[in-house]
Amino acid sequence: MDKIGKVQCPVYVVHGMKDEIVPFWHGEDLQKKCKSPNYEPFWVENGGHNNLEIIARQPFFNNFMKFSDGEASSLADYGPQLHVK
């Protein structure tokens, strides 16, 4: 958490809002402390620590592919994303 402000590459934060291992506020803080080009986070309602790709399958993979293909700036057009299941 303390070093995220030194990261100089694009950052895309994905976090489950019901994560039983890493508290949700940790993902929020990580997003806020990013100074590199960071993109709107993807919060998964009812998502735990190991099931985000199951709960939010298609949006999870679509957003990840946009980010990895260098199209992540288009994610910012939508603001913070919340997947509700």
CYANA upper distance limits for C-alpha pairs under 8 A (distance plus 0.5 A):
  1 MET  CA     29 ASP  CA      8.49
  1 MET  CA     30 LEU  CA      6.77
  3 LYS  CA      7 VAL  CA      7.60
  4 ILE  CA     30 LEU  CA      7.49
  4 ILE  CA     33 LYS  CA      7.01
  4 ILE  CA     34 CYS  CA      6.22
  4 ILE  CA     35 LYS  CA      8.17
  5 GLY  CA     33 LYS  CA      6.25
  5 GLY  CA     34 CYS  CA      5.56
  5 GLY  CA     35 LYS  CA      5.72
  5 GLY  CA     36 SER  CA      7.73
  6 LYS  CA     35 LYS  CA      7.75
  6 LYS  CA     36 SER  CA      8.20
  7 VAL  CA     34 CYS  CA      7.93
  7 VAL  CA     35 LYS  CA      7.72
  7 VAL  CA     36 SER  CA      6.46
  8 GLN  CA     35 LYS  CA      8.02
  8 GLN  CA     36 SER  CA      5.33
  8 GLN  CA     37 PRO  CA      7.89
  9 CYS  CA     36 SER  CA      6.39
  9 CYS  CA     37 PRO  CA      7.12
 10 PRO  CA     36 SER  CA      6.55
 10 PRO  CA     37 PRO  CA      5.33
 10 PRO  CA     38 ASN  CA      5.78
 10 PRO  CA     39 TYR  CA      7.94
 11 VAL  CA     34 CYS  CA      8.09
 11 VAL  CA     36 SER  CA      7.51
 11 VAL  CA     37 PRO  CA      7.01
 11 VAL  CA     38 ASN  CA      5.05
 11 VAL  CA     39 TYR  CA      6.87
 12 TYR  CA     38 ASN  CA      6.49
 12 TYR  CA     39 TYR  CA      5.92
 12 TYR  CA     40 GLU  CA      7.47
 12 TYR  CA     41 PRO  CA      6.63
 12 TYR  CA     42 PHE  CA      8.49
 12 TYR  CA     67 PHE  CA      7.82
 13 VAL  CA     27 GLY  CA      7.40
 13 VAL  CA     30 LEU  CA      8.24
 13 VAL  CA     31 GLN  CA      7.00
 13 VAL  CA     39 TYR  CA      8.20
 13 VAL  CA     40 GLU  CA      8.08
 13 VAL  CA     41 PRO  CA      5.38
 13 VAL  CA     42 PHE  CA      6.88
 14 VAL  CA     27 GLY  CA      8.03
 14 VAL  CA     41 PRO  CA      6.32
 14 VAL  CA     42 PHE  CA      5.24
 14 VAL  CA     43 TRP  CA      6.39
 14 VAL  CA     44 VAL  CA      8.13
 15 HIS  CA     19 ASP  CA      8.08
 15 HIS  CA     24 PHE  CA      7.33
 15 HIS  CA     27 GLY  CA      6.53
 15 HIS  CA     41 PRO  CA      8.47
 15 HIS  CA     42 PHE  CA      7.08
 15 HIS  CA     43 TRP  CA      5.67
 15 HIS  CA     44 VAL  CA      6.70
 15 HIS  CA     47 GLY  CA      7.98
 15 HIS  CA     49 HIS  CA      8.31
 15 HIS  CA     52 LEU  CA      8.25
 16 GLY  CA     24 PHE  CA      7.19
 16 GLY  CA     43 TRP  CA      6.34
 16 GLY  CA     44 VAL  CA      5.17
 16 GLY  CA     45 GLU  CA      6.73
 16 GLY  CA     46 ASN  CA      7.11
 16 GLY  CA     47 GLY  CA      4.50
 16 GLY  CA     48 GLY  CA      5.52
 16 GLY  CA     49 HIS  CA      6.83
 16 GLY  CA     52 LEU  CA      7.00
 17 MET  CA     23 PRO  CA      8.35
 17 MET  CA     24 PHE  CA      5.76
 17 MET  CA     43 TRP  CA      6.93
 17 MET  CA     44 VAL  CA      6.30
 17 MET  CA     45 GLU  CA      5.64
 17 MET  CA     46 ASN  CA      6.36
 17 MET  CA     47 GLY  CA      6.11
 17 MET  CA     48 GLY  CA      7.30
 18 LYS  CA     23 PRO  CA      8.16
 18 LYS  CA     24 PHE  CA      7.38
 18 LYS  CA     45 GLU  CA      7.47
 18 LYS  CA     46 ASN  CA      5.75
 18 LYS  CA     47 GLY  CA      5.86
 18 LYS  CA     48 GLY  CA      5.41
 18 LYS  CA     49 HIS  CA      8.22
 19 ASP  CA     23 PRO  CA      6.37
 19 ASP  CA     24 PHE  CA      6.85
 19 ASP  CA     47 GLY  CA      6.83
 19 ASP  CA     48 GLY  CA      4.36
 19 ASP  CA     49 HIS  CA      5.18
 20 GLU  CA     48 GLY  CA      6.57
 20 GLU  CA     49 HIS  CA      6.75
 21 ILE  CA     49 HIS  CA      6.77
 22 VAL  CA     26 HIS  CA      7.27
 22 VAL  CA     49 HIS  CA      7.69
 23 PRO  CA     27 GLY  CA      7.96
 24 PHE  CA     28 GLU  CA      7.15
 25 TRP  CA     29 ASP  CA      6.55
 26 HIS  CA     30 LEU  CA      6.58
 27 GLY  CA     31 GLN  CA      6.76
 28 GLU  CA     32 LYS  CA      6.81
 29 ASP  CA     33 LYS  CA      6.62
 30 LEU  CA     34 CYS  CA      6.89
 31 GLN  CA     38 ASN  CA      8.16
 31 GLN  CA     41 PRO  CA      7.62
 34 CYS  CA     38 ASN  CA      7.05
 39 TYR  CA     72 ALA  CA      7.08
 39 TYR  CA     73 SER  CA      7.14
 39 TYR  CA     75 LEU  CA      7.11
 39 TYR  CA     76 ALA  CA      6.25
 40 GLU  CA     75 LEU  CA      6.78
 40 GLU  CA     76 ALA  CA      5.66
 40 GLU  CA     78 TYR  CA      8.34
 40 GLU  CA     79 GLY  CA      6.26
 40 GLU  CA     80 PRO  CA      5.42
 40 GLU  CA     81 GLN  CA      7.56
 41 PRO  CA     80 PRO  CA      5.79
 41 PRO  CA     81 GLN  CA      6.76
 42 PHE  CA     80 PRO  CA      6.78
 42 PHE  CA     81 GLN  CA      5.28
 42 PHE  CA     82 LEU  CA      6.53
 42 PHE  CA     83 HIS  CA      8.09
 43 TRP  CA     80 PRO  CA      8.07
 43 TRP  CA     81 GLN  CA      6.52
 43 TRP  CA     82 LEU  CA      5.36
 43 TRP  CA     83 HIS  CA      6.98
 44 VAL  CA     52 LEU  CA      7.24
 44 VAL  CA     55 ILE  CA      8.28
 44 VAL  CA     56 ALA  CA      7.37
 44 VAL  CA     82 LEU  CA      6.22
 44 VAL  CA     83 HIS  CA      5.41
 44 VAL  CA     84 VAL  CA      7.27
 45 GLU  CA     82 LEU  CA      7.17
 45 GLU  CA     83 HIS  CA      6.33
 45 GLU  CA     84 VAL  CA      5.81
 45 GLU  CA     85 LYS  CA      7.43
 46 ASN  CA     55 ILE  CA      8.36
 46 ASN  CA     84 VAL  CA      8.13
 46 ASN  CA     85 LYS  CA      7.81
 47 GLY  CA     51 ASN  CA      6.71
 47 GLY  CA     52 LEU  CA      5.86
 47 GLY  CA     55 ILE  CA      6.99
 48 GLY  CA     52 LEU  CA      7.14
 51 ASN  CA     55 ILE  CA      6.68
 52 LEU  CA     56 ALA  CA      6.28
 52 LEU  CA     57 ARG  CA      7.73
 52 LEU  CA     60 PHE  CA      7.77
 53 GLU  CA     57 ARG  CA      5.14
 53 GLU  CA     58 GLN  CA      8.39
 53 GLU  CA     60 PHE  CA      6.35
 53 GLU  CA     61 PHE  CA      7.73
 55 ILE  CA     85 LYS  CA      7.56
 56 ALA  CA     60 PHE  CA      5.95
 56 ALA  CA     83 HIS  CA      6.95
 56 ALA  CA     85 LYS  CA      8.07
 57 ARG  CA     61 PHE  CA      6.79
 58 GLN  CA     62 ASN  CA      6.41
 59 PRO  CA     63 ASN  CA      6.38
 59 PRO  CA     83 HIS  CA      8.27
 60 PHE  CA     64 PHE  CA      6.69
 61 PHE  CA     65 MET  CA      6.52
 62 ASN  CA     66 LYS  CA      6.78
 63 ASN  CA     67 PHE  CA      6.70
 63 ASN  CA     72 ALA  CA      8.21
 63 ASN  CA     75 LEU  CA      7.75
 64 PHE  CA     68 SER  CA      6.59
 65 MET  CA     69 ASP  CA      6.35
 66 LYS  CA     70 GLY  CA      6.79
 66 LYS  CA     71 GLU  CA      5.30
 66 LYS  CA     72 ALA  CA      5.77
 66 LYS  CA     74 SER  CA      8.36
 66 LYS  CA     75 LEU  CA      8.19
 67 PHE  CA     71 GLU  CA      6.03
 67 PHE  CA     72 ALA  CA      4.64
 67 PHE  CA     73 SER  CA      8.38
 67 PHE  CA     75 LEU  CA      8.44
 68 SER  CA     72 ALA  CA      7.98
 71 GLU  CA     75 LEU  CA      8.13
 72 ALA  CA     76 ALA  CA      7.73
 73 SER  CA     77 ASP  CA      7.87
 74 SER  CA     78 TYR  CA      8.22
 75 LEU  CA     79 GLY  CA      7.78
 76 ALA  CA     80 PRO  CA      8.06
